[in-house]
Amino acid sequence: MHRIARLPALLIAVALVASTVAAQYHPPHYLVAGAPRIASQPSPSGVYHVDASGSRVAVTTLFQPRGYVRAIMDGDNRSVLVAVQGSSVPNSLTQNRPNMGLYRVDPANNAVTTLFSLYNAGTRYISLYDTVLDYHGDYVSASYNFDTQQPSQTAWGLVRITPTGTLSTLLSTINVRGYLPSEMTRDMRTGRLLLTNYLGPAGVMAYDIDTGTISTFSPASLGVLATQYSMPQDHATGAIELASLSWMLRLMPGASTYSTLATLSVPARGGGEIDLQTARSRRWIYATHDGTGNNAALMTIADGTYAVSTQPIGLADASDDVEFYRGRHTQTVRSAPRQWSILLSAPMFPGRAYAVALGLSGTTPATPLPGGRQLNLRIDALSALTIADAVRPRFHPGSGVLAANGAATARLDMRGTPLLGIPLWIAWMVFDPAAPGGIAFVPDTYVMRI
């Protein structure tokens, strides 16, 4: 508790010196996934670890299935989760759709574990689009169930797949309002899933995985190209801010139309994220290619100026997905009804002290930290109590020191309380006496619903 109890005073101190010191961040390592854009190309899709920290990019191949792919870090922040999508029109990439399913890849030896095989040798199959981890530790995938003999029976919606491979349907065509969810993200304001529309102008919807209720985030449509690959969200405003080909777009919650922020000098043809972890200023990291599905590159878009820089990554296929490699720093996993383990991971800081704060008041206004960083948490009474380790047994912050692999586990126990239907924000930081203000690393804030 000795470091944890000092945190409120430390936050005040670091705010005073924020403009006089330089920040420390982890190296830019990325997980990228992509597939050839030309149907006749014989090459498979690919999932890669891209190390962009040096003068030359180093690429490690993790998995090459047949089918269109999406990839994210698994809940342990070590394994890679790969969703393989098929096609209703088989080609050289998706012929016979043998790899359609959900897979876990071990980067240490490239061993592949099949979590769920979605290919059926008969006439029906399930295909996946985007996949996310929900705050119970299950996998939620936008999907369609296609019947090659009866296309009219195709059903769009969401499925849940547990880590043990059990499949269940969350949403179907009927209650998903007749459109195909393609990209998902978790709304930092509410903890609900945000769903975009791939095939029609139905806007952006919010889905509560516990109650099954659907609400409208925005009635505006960003279009097929804008929502096929990614949906980055700004912590401060809740706006979706994304690059779509040559435009930078913003969609505010509740807005009926989007606004164009800038015209980009290089088109963004793949997925991307808002990068709060490897730069002093906020920026976007996107994947792109040369327009033919070749010569994949990472592109960086600066905040405010929207200036673009690119870094070739030496891959022939297009990179549709990009996120931080080993960047899932927080993940909650339901261990029992109304109980969760909070998995904390900062592999670059083994053996360092850490502190966790919970909050019920959102992410803004953020608390300023050294080097232009900020803690995206509005400090409230619950934050102060959890920082002081004063709410046991409801919340246990863990050991206070990261293990040799940079991991720790906190615990949340809500037994005896009803489903409240409110968001809970989780923020934490890693300490190092040699770092600016004594703070080595600040992961992105996490949100769940309790």
C-alpha positions as CSV (number, residue, x, y, z in Angstrom):
1,M,0.0,0.0,0.0
2,H,2.9,2.4,0.5
3,R,3.1,3.4,-3.2
4,I,-0.7,3.1,-3.7
5,A,-1.6,5.4,-0.9
6,R,0.7,8.1,-2.2
7,L,-0.9,8.3,-5.6
8,P,-3.3,11.3,-5.1
9,A,-0.5,13.5,-4.0
10,L,1.6,12.1,-6.9
11,L,-1.0,13.0,-9.4
12,I,-1.0,16.6,-8.2
13,A,2.8,16.8,-8.3
14,V,3.2,15.4,-11.8
15,A,0.6,17.8,-13.1
16,L,2.8,20.7,-12.0
17,V,5.9,19.4,-13.8
18,A,4.0,18.1,-16.9
19,S,5.5,20.7,-19.2
20,T,9.1,20.4,-18.2
21,V,9.9,16.7,-18.7
22,A,9.9,14.2,-21.6
23,A,7.6,11.2,-21.7
24,Q,8.6,7.5,-21.9
25,Y,6.6,5.1,-24.0
26,H,7.0,1.5,-25.1
27,P,8.4,0.8,-28.6
28,P,6.0,0.8,-31.6
29,H,5.2,-2.9,-32.2
30,Y,2.1,-3.7,-34.2
31,L,-0.2,-6.6,-35.0
32,V,-1.3,-6.4,-38.6
33,A,-3.5,-8.7,-40.7
34,G,-4.4,-8.6,-44.3
35,A,-5.5,-10.5,-47.4
36,P,-4.8,-10.0,-51.2
37,R,-7.3,-7.7,-52.9
38,I,-7.2,-9.6,-56.2
39,A,-9.3,-12.8,-56.1
40,S,-7.1,-14.7,-58.5
41,Q,-4.0,-14.2,-56.3
42,P,-2.8,-17.6,-55.0
43,S,-1.1,-16.2,-51.9
44,P,-2.8,-16.8,-48.5
45,S,-3.8,-14.1,-46.0
46,G,-1.3,-13.2,-43.3
47,V,-1.1,-12.2,-39.6
48,Y,2.1,-10.5,-38.7
49,H,4.1,-9.0,-35.8
50,V,5.6,-5.7,-37.2
51,D,8.4,-4.2,-35.1
52,A,8.7,-0.6,-36.3
53,S,11.0,0.6,-33.4
54,G,14.2,0.6,-35.4
55,S,15.5,2.2,-38.6
56,R,14.3,-0.9,-40.5
57,V,11.0,-2.6,-40.0
58,A,11.2,-6.3,-38.8
59,V,8.2,-8.5,-39.8
60,T,7.5,-11.9,-38.2
61,T,4.8,-14.1,-39.8
62,L,2.5,-15.6,-37.2
63,F,-0.3,-17.3,-39.2
64,Q,-1.2,-17.7,-42.9
65,P,-4.8,-19.1,-43.3
66,R,-6.9,-19.2,-46.4
67,G,-9.6,-16.6,-46.0
68,Y,-10.0,-13.0,-45.2
69,V,-8.6,-12.3,-41.7
70,R,-9.0,-10.1,-38.7
71,A,-6.6,-10.3,-35.7
72,I,-6.5,-9.0,-32.2
73,M,-4.5,-9.7,-29.0
74,D,-6.1,-12.3,-26.8
75,G,-7.1,-11.6,-23.2
76,D,-3.7,-12.7,-21.9
77,N,-1.9,-10.1,-24.0
78,R,0.4,-12.8,-25.3
79,S,-1.6,-15.0,-27.7
80,V,-3.1,-13.7,-30.9
81,L,-6.8,-14.3,-31.8
82,V,-7.5,-14.7,-35.5
83,A,-11.0,-14.7,-37.1
84,V,-11.0,-16.1,-40.6
85,Q,-13.8,-15.0,-42.9
86,G,-15.0,-16.9,-46.0
87,S,-17.0,-15.7,-49.0
88,S,-20.2,-16.7,-50.7
89,V,-18.3,-16.6,-54.0
90,P,-15.3,-19.0,-53.6
91,N,-12.1,-18.0,-55.2
92,S,-8.4,-19.0,-54.9
93,L,-8.2,-17.4,-51.5
94,T,-11.4,-18.8,-50.0
95,Q,-11.9,-22.0,-52.1
96,N,-13.8,-24.6,-50.0
97,R,-13.4,-22.2,-47.1
98,P,-11.3,-24.7,-45.1
99,N,-10.0,-22.2,-42.5
100,M,-13.2,-20.4,-41.6
101,G,-13.3,-20.1,-37.9
102,L,-11.7,-18.6,-34.8
103,Y,-8.1,-19.5,-33.9
104,R,-5.6,-18.8,-31.1
105,V,-1.9,-18.4,-32.2
106,D,1.0,-18.7,-29.9
107,P,3.7,-16.3,-31.1
108,A,6.5,-18.2,-29.3
109,N,6.2,-21.2,-31.7
110,N,3.3,-20.3,-34.1
111,A,1.2,-23.1,-32.7
112,V,-2.4,-22.8,-33.7
113,T,-5.3,-23.8,-31.6
114,T,-8.8,-24.1,-33.2
115,L,-11.3,-22.4,-30.9
116,F,-14.2,-22.9,-33.2
117,S,-14.4,-24.2,-36.8
118,L,-17.2,-22.4,-38.5
119,Y,-17.0,-24.3,-41.8
120,N,-19.7,-26.9,-42.5
121,A,-19.0,-29.4,-45.2
122,G,-22.7,-29.2,-46.3
123,T,-24.4,-26.2,-47.7
124,R,-24.3,-23.9,-44.6
125,Y,-21.5,-22.0,-43.0
126,I,-20.9,-19.2,-40.6
127,S,-18.4,-16.4,-41.6
128,L,-16.9,-13.8,-39.3
129,Y,-16.2,-10.1,-39.8
130,D,-14.8,-8.2,-36.9
131,T,-14.2,-9.8,-33.5
132,V,-13.8,-8.2,-30.1
133,L,-13.3,-9.4,-26.5
134,D,-16.2,-8.4,-24.3
135,Y,-15.8,-7.5,-20.6
136,H,-16.7,-11.0,-19.5
137,G,-13.7,-12.4,-21.5
138,D,-15.8,-13.9,-24.3
139,Y,-15.3,-13.3,-28.0
140,V,-18.1,-11.4,-29.9
141,S,-18.0,-11.6,-33.7
142,A,-20.0,-9.9,-36.3
143,S,-21.1,-12.7,-38.6
144,Y,-23.3,-14.1,-41.2
145,N,-24.8,-17.6,-41.5
146,F,-25.0,-18.4,-45.2
147,D,-26.8,-21.2,-47.1
148,T,-25.4,-21.8,-50.5
149,Q,-28.6,-23.5,-51.6
150,Q,-31.0,-21.0,-50.1
151,P,-29.4,-17.6,-50.1
152,S,-32.6,-16.0,-48.9
153,Q,-32.0,-17.8,-45.5
154,T,-28.8,-15.8,-44.9
155,A,-28.8,-14.4,-41.4
156,W,-26.7,-11.4,-40.2
157,G,-25.9,-10.6,-36.7
158,L,-23.6,-11.2,-33.7
159,V,-22.4,-14.4,-32.2
160,R,-20.6,-15.1,-28.9
161,I,-17.8,-17.7,-28.7
162,T,-16.5,-18.6,-25.3
163,P,-12.7,-19.4,-24.8
164,T,-13.7,-23.0,-24.7
165,G,-15.4,-22.8,-28.1
166,T,-19.1,-22.7,-27.2
167,L,-21.1,-20.7,-29.8
168,S,-24.3,-18.7,-29.1
169,T,-26.3,-16.1,-31.1
170,L,-26.6,-12.6,-29.6
171,L,-28.3,-10.8,-32.4
172,S,-29.9,-11.9,-35.7
173,T,-31.3,-10.2,-38.7
174,I,-34.7,-9.6,-37.0
175,N,-33.5,-7.7,-34.0
176,V,-30.4,-6.2,-35.5
177,R,-32.7,-4.1,-37.8
178,G,-31.8,-5.9,-41.0
179,Y,-28.2,-4.9,-41.5
180,L,-24.7,-6.5,-41.2
181,P,-22.5,-5.3,-38.4
182,S,-19.0,-5.2,-39.7
183,E,-16.8,-3.2,-37.3
184,M,-17.1,-3.0,-33.5
185,T,-15.6,-1.1,-30.7
186,R,-16.5,-0.5,-27.1
187,D,-18.0,2.9,-26.4
188,M,-15.8,4.6,-23.8
189,R,-18.7,6.6,-22.5
190,T,-21.0,3.7,-21.7
191,G,-19.2,0.4,-22.1
192,R,-21.7,-0.8,-24.7
193,L,-20.6,-2.3,-28.1
194,L,-20.7,0.1,-31.0
195,L,-21.7,-1.6,-34.3
196,T,-21.3,-0.1,-37.7
197,N,-23.3,-1.0,-40.8
198,Y,-21.4,-2.6,-43.8
199,L,-24.3,-2.9,-46.2
200,G,-26.7,0.0,-45.6
201,P,-27.3,3.5,-44.2
202,A,-28.5,2.4,-40.7
203,G,-26.0,4.5,-38.7
204,V,-24.0,3.4,-35.7
205,M,-25.8,1.3,-33.0
206,A,-25.0,0.6,-29.4
207,Y,-25.6,-2.9,-28.0
208,D,-25.7,-3.9,-24.3
209,I,-24.3,-7.5,-24.1
210,D,-25.9,-8.1,-20.7
211,T,-29.5,-7.0,-21.4
212,G,-29.6,-7.4,-25.2
213,T,-30.9,-3.9,-25.7
214,I,-30.1,-1.8,-28.7
215,S,-29.9,2.0,-28.9
216,T,-28.7,4.5,-31.5
217,F,-25.2,6.1,-31.1
218,S,-25.7,8.1,-34.3
219,P,-28.2,7.8,-37.1
220,A,-25.6,9.0,-39.6
221,S,-24.0,6.6,-42.0
222,L,-20.3,6.8,-42.6
223,G,-20.5,4.6,-45.6
224,V,-19.1,1.2,-46.5
225,L,-15.5,2.3,-46.9
226,A,-15.5,4.3,-43.7
227,T,-16.8,1.5,-41.5
228,Q,-15.5,-1.7,-43.0
229,Y,-12.2,-1.8,-41.1
230,S,-12.1,0.4,-38.0
231,M,-13.9,2.8,-35.7
232,P,-11.4,4.6,-33.4
233,Q,-13.0,6.7,-30.7
234,D,-11.7,9.8,-29.0
235,H,-11.7,9.4,-25.2
236,A,-12.4,13.1,-24.5
237,T,-15.5,13.7,-26.7
238,G,-16.8,10.2,-27.5
239,A,-16.6,11.0,-31.2
240,I,-15.6,8.4,-33.7
241,E,-12.7,9.9,-35.6
242,L,-11.4,7.8,-38.5
243,A,-9.6,7.9,-41.8
244,S,-11.4,6.7,-44.9
245,L,-9.4,6.8,-48.1
246,S,-8.5,10.4,-48.5
247,W,-10.6,11.9,-45.8
248,M,-10.4,12.3,-42.0
249,L,-13.9,12.1,-40.6
250,R,-15.6,12.8,-37.2
251,L,-18.9,11.5,-36.0
252,M,-20.2,12.9,-32.7
253,P,-22.5,10.9,-30.5
254,G,-26.1,11.7,-31.6
255,A,-25.1,13.6,-34.7
256,S,-27.2,13.1,-37.8
257,T,-24.2,13.8,-40.1
258,Y,-20.5,13.5,-39.9
259,S,-18.0,16.2,-40.5
260,T,-14.8,16.2,-42.7
261,L,-11.8,17.2,-40.6
262,A,-9.2,17.1,-43.4
263,T,-8.1,15.8,-46.8
264,L,-5.3,13.3,-46.4
265,S,-2.2,13.3,-48.7
266,V,-2.1,9.5,-48.6
267,P,-5.3,7.4,-48.8
268,A,-6.0,5.2,-45.8
269,R,-7.1,1.8,-47.2
270,G,-7.1,-0.3,-44.1
271,G,-7.9,-0.4,-40.4
272,G,-6.4,1.9,-37.7
273,E,-6.4,3.1,-34.2
274,I,-6.0,6.3,-32.2
275,D,-2.5,6.0,-30.8
276,L,-2.2,7.2,-27.2
277,Q,0.8,5.1,-26.2
278,T,3.8,5.8,-28.4
279,A,3.9,9.5,-29.0
280,R,3.7,12.7,-27.0
281,S,0.7,13.9,-29.0
282,R,-2.3,11.9,-30.0
283,R,-2.1,10.5,-33.5
284,W,-3.7,7.8,-35.7
285,I,-1.9,4.7,-36.9
286,Y,-3.4,3.1,-40.0
287,A,-2.6,0.3,-42.5
288,T,-2.7,1.1,-46.2
289,H,-1.5,-0.3,-49.5
290,D,-0.9,0.9,-53.0
291,G,-4.4,0.5,-54.2
292,T,-3.9,-2.9,-55.8
293,G,-3.6,-4.8,-52.6
294,N,0.2,-4.7,-52.6
295,N,3.0,-2.9,-50.9
296,A,1.5,-2.6,-47.5
297,A,2.6,0.2,-45.2
298,L,1.9,1.8,-41.9
299,M,0.7,5.4,-42.0
300,T,0.8,7.9,-39.2
301,I,-1.7,10.8,-39.1
302,A,-0.8,13.7,-36.8
303,D,-3.4,15.3,-34.6
304,G,-4.4,18.8,-35.5
305,T,-2.4,19.1,-38.7
306,Y,-3.4,15.7,-40.1
307,A,0.0,15.5,-41.8
308,V,0.7,11.9,-43.0
309,S,3.9,9.9,-42.9
310,T,4.3,6.3,-44.2
311,Q,6.5,3.4,-43.4
312,P,6.6,0.4,-45.8
313,I,6.4,-2.9,-44.0
314,G,7.6,-5.2,-46.8
315,L,4.5,-7.2,-47.3
316,A,2.8,-7.9,-50.6
317,D,-0.7,-8.2,-49.3
318,A,-2.9,-5.4,-47.9
319,S,-3.0,-4.9,-44.2
320,D,-6.6,-4.5,-43.1
321,D,-6.1,-4.6,-39.4
322,V,-3.6,-2.9,-37.2
323,E,-3.4,-2.6,-33.4
324,F,-0.6,-2.7,-30.8
325,Y,1.2,-5.9,-30.5
326,R,0.9,-6.9,-26.8
327,G,-1.1,-3.8,-26.4
328,R,-4.1,-5.3,-24.5
329,H,-3.0,-3.9,-21.2
330,T,-6.4,-4.4,-19.4
331,Q,-8.9,-7.1,-19.8
332,T,-11.7,-8.2,-17.5
333,V,-12.7,-11.9,-17.3
334,R,-15.8,-13.1,-15.5
335,S,-14.7,-15.8,-13.0
336,A,-18.1,-16.4,-11.5
337,P,-21.5,-14.6,-11.5
338,R,-20.9,-11.0,-10.6
339,Q,-17.1,-11.6,-10.1
340,W,-14.3,-10.6,-12.5
341,S,-10.6,-10.9,-12.7
342,I,-8.9,-7.8,-14.0
343,L,-5.9,-8.8,-16.0
344,L,-3.2,-6.1,-16.1
345,S,-0.3,-6.4,-18.5
346,A,2.7,-4.2,-19.2
347,P,5.4,-6.6,-20.6
348,M,8.0,-3.9,-21.0
349,F,8.0,-3.2,-17.2
350,P,8.5,-6.4,-15.3
351,G,9.0,-6.0,-11.5
352,R,7.7,-2.4,-11.4
353,A,5.1,-1.2,-8.9
354,Y,1.7,-0.2,-10.2
355,A,-1.6,1.3,-8.9
356,V,-5.2,0.9,-10.1
357,A,-8.0,3.3,-9.8
358,L,-11.7,2.7,-10.5
359,G,-14.2,5.4,-11.4
360,L,-17.9,6.0,-12.0
361,S,-17.6,9.4,-13.6
362,G,-16.1,8.8,-17.0
363,T,-12.8,9.7,-18.6
364,T,-13.0,13.4,-18.8
365,P,-11.7,15.8,-17.6
366,A,-8.5,13.8,-17.8
367,T,-5.7,14.1,-15.2
368,P,-2.5,15.6,-16.8
369,L,0.7,13.7,-16.4
370,P,4.4,14.4,-17.3
371,G,5.5,14.7,-20.9
372,G,2.0,15.6,-22.3
373,R,0.5,12.4,-21.2
374,Q,-2.8,12.1,-19.3
375,L,-4.7,9.7,-17.2
376,N,-8.1,9.3,-19.0
377,L,-10.1,9.1,-15.8
378,R,-12.2,11.7,-13.9
379,I,-11.1,11.3,-10.3
380,D,-14.1,10.8,-8.1
381,A,-14.8,9.3,-4.6
382,L,-14.5,5.8,-5.8
383,S,-11.2,6.5,-7.5
384,A,-9.8,7.9,-4.2
385,L,-11.1,4.8,-2.2
386,T,-9.7,2.3,-4.7
387,I,-6.3,4.1,-4.9
388,A,-6.1,3.9,-1.1
389,D,-7.1,0.2,-1.2
390,A,-10.1,1.0,1.0
391,V,-12.9,-1.0,-0.7
392,R,-12.0,-4.6,0.0
393,P,-13.4,-7.1,-0.5
394,R,-15.3,-5.5,-3.3
395,F,-12.1,-4.6,-5.1
396,H,-8.7,-6.1,-4.6
397,P,-5.9,-4.3,-6.5
398,G,-3.5,-7.3,-6.6
399,S,0.1,-7.5,-5.4
400,G,1.0,-3.9,-6.4
401,V,4.1,-5.2,-8.3
402,L,4.1,-6.6,-11.8
403,A,5.4,-10.2,-12.2
404,A,8.4,-11.1,-14.3
405,N,6.2,-11.2,-17.4
406,G,4.8,-7.8,-16.6
407,A,1.4,-9.2,-15.5
408,A,-0.8,-8.8,-12.4
409,T,-4.4,-9.6,-11.5
410,A,-6.8,-7.4,-9.6
411,R,-10.3,-8.6,-8.7
412,L,-13.8,-7.1,-8.6
413,D,-16.5,-8.8,-6.5
414,M,-20.1,-7.6,-7.0
415,R,-21.8,-10.6,-5.4
416,G,-25.0,-9.6,-3.6
417,T,-25.6,-6.6,-5.9
418,P,-28.1,-6.5,-8.7
419,L,-27.2,-5.8,-12.3
420,L,-26.8,-2.0,-12.1
421,G,-26.5,-1.3,-15.8
422,I,-23.8,1.4,-15.4
423,P,-20.3,1.8,-16.7
424,L,-17.2,1.3,-14.6
425,W,-13.9,2.7,-15.7
426,I,-10.5,1.1,-14.8
427,A,-7.3,3.1,-15.1
428,W,-3.8,2.2,-13.9
429,M,-0.2,3.2,-14.2
430,V,3.3,1.8,-13.7
431,F,5.9,3.5,-11.5
432,D,9.6,3.8,-12.1
433,P,11.8,6.2,-10.0
434,A,13.9,7.0,-13.1
435,A,10.8,8.0,-15.2
436,P,9.4,11.5,-15.5
437,G,7.4,12.2,-12.4
438,G,8.1,8.6,-11.3
439,I,5.5,7.3,-13.8
440,A,6.8,4.9,-16.4
441,F,3.7,3.9,-18.3
442,V,-0.1,4.8,-18.5
443,P,-2.2,2.3,-20.4
444,D,-5.4,3.3,-22.1
445,T,-8.4,3.4,-19.8
446,Y,-10.7,0.4,-19.9
447,V,-14.5,0.4,-19.4
448,M,-17.0,-2.4,-18.5
449,R,-20.6,-2.5,-17.3
450,I,-21.7,-3.7,-13.9
